Amino acid sequence: MPAFAQQQDTVVPTGSEPYIIIKKVIVEGNKKTRPSIIQREVRIQPGDTIYYKDLANTLEAARKQVLNTSLFLAVNTNIRNWEGNQADFVVDVAERWYTIALPVFKLADRNFNVWWVDQKRSLNRVNLGVRGFQDNLTGRGDKLSMEVQVGYTQKVLLGYTLPYIDKKLRHGVGFLVSYSRSREINDSTNLNKQVFFRQDEFLREVSLFALTYSFRPAINARHQVWLSYNTESVADTIAKRNPSYLGDGRTKAKYLELLYRFNYIDADSWIYPLKGTSFQGEIAQAGFFGLADVKYTKLRVKATQYWQLQKKWYAAVGARVQARFPSDQPYFMMKGMGYNEDYLRGLEYYVVDGTNFAIAKTTLRYELLSFNVHLPLIPKKFRSVPFRIYGKAYADGGYSYNKFPGNSFLNERFLYTGGIGLDIVSFYDTCLRIEYSANQFGQKGLFLHTKIDM
């Protein structure tokens, strides 16, 4: 379904250097995706001039930018239909499989090693269910997601994002609704290890309703605003075991949170970057309009710089900092280092609770292998599965502050780790990390992760 970008005034260069003037931007291969969504990612417009010396880089930059939408398996860019020094800019795409239903087999613990070692591979700590995605629902890059989960945590989730609602493709909206409940709860921390309490009745219920707005004025930058209504309730037993869990011995907390987030990424890949810059900053305010069982102001910054040093050699340096005020917060708002993506490689078995923390990470990568595996008996465009394998060495450092550290031995001291490993990367945004890490206390181990760390 070819489409043509609107013609604009042609600007002819005055120098003698060879150049091309773009007549039209043509999109091919898109059976569902609207041409405007693809054209929005291409910096080239009709009437633009491309010098011969810049042509290869321009084609590759446009290809990667369209590929970064995660809507396509493959993207090719080319110049076609030459007429003197004028030609068409062509973007040829192979669309992904947009309707996906996957079984959920998810560990309840923070990472694989905690489940395997600390929790002794208990199947009682596994979540089972079904997760469904309808990507590119209307051909505008929108996404509908649903999840039903049983097991350790019972959960239902429904979300939808529409990245563009206007003709200029700048403004977007969305919503998210979720509810979960569980019979076990992490209600305290002892010596930097999570302490869990379990009984037959449900101990914890969490619900969320959020509305989102996004503004993307250019290619690399996006502004987002989230307004969410949050509730969390626990059994009386938990309030007695740890009165500070929800604060002041409460069994239920309700609060509104307003969050603003700014994302900037100018990298060769948004999924597994090797060259470029990534930045995310956010500020959140919780507790207003009478829904103020929890009150805080949160500031968070995450930034990473990526370089190609030589052929197949890559380096990355990143930092993330978070501060939450005031420092006197309920226990469930004290998740510092060790949770989600905020951990040091080599300290996966520990958590460092606190309202403020800073983490720095460095990684040196070398591309060991790059190949495709061809699968029979499936549609042709899905048959070739790409794999890239990187060897790496890394070092991390971090610091966390907690006004009430208790018996923590990791708070208010500089922590550092390092190690070597392998990253196995494929399409559909998958990555397997195999890492052998050591920390400053002489502890060593092999760690497995399925998410890209920086």
Helices and strands as residue ranges (DSSP letters): E 3-4, E 19-28, H 35-41, E 49-51, H 52-67, E 72-83, E 86-95, E 99-107, H 112-113, I 114-118, G 123-125, E 126-135, E 143-151, E 153-162, E 171-182, E 184-190, E 193-198, E 204-215, E 221-234, H 236-241, E 252-267, E 276-288, E 291-310, E 313-325, G 331-333, E 356-374, G 380-382, E 384-401, E 415-426, E 430-439, E 444-449
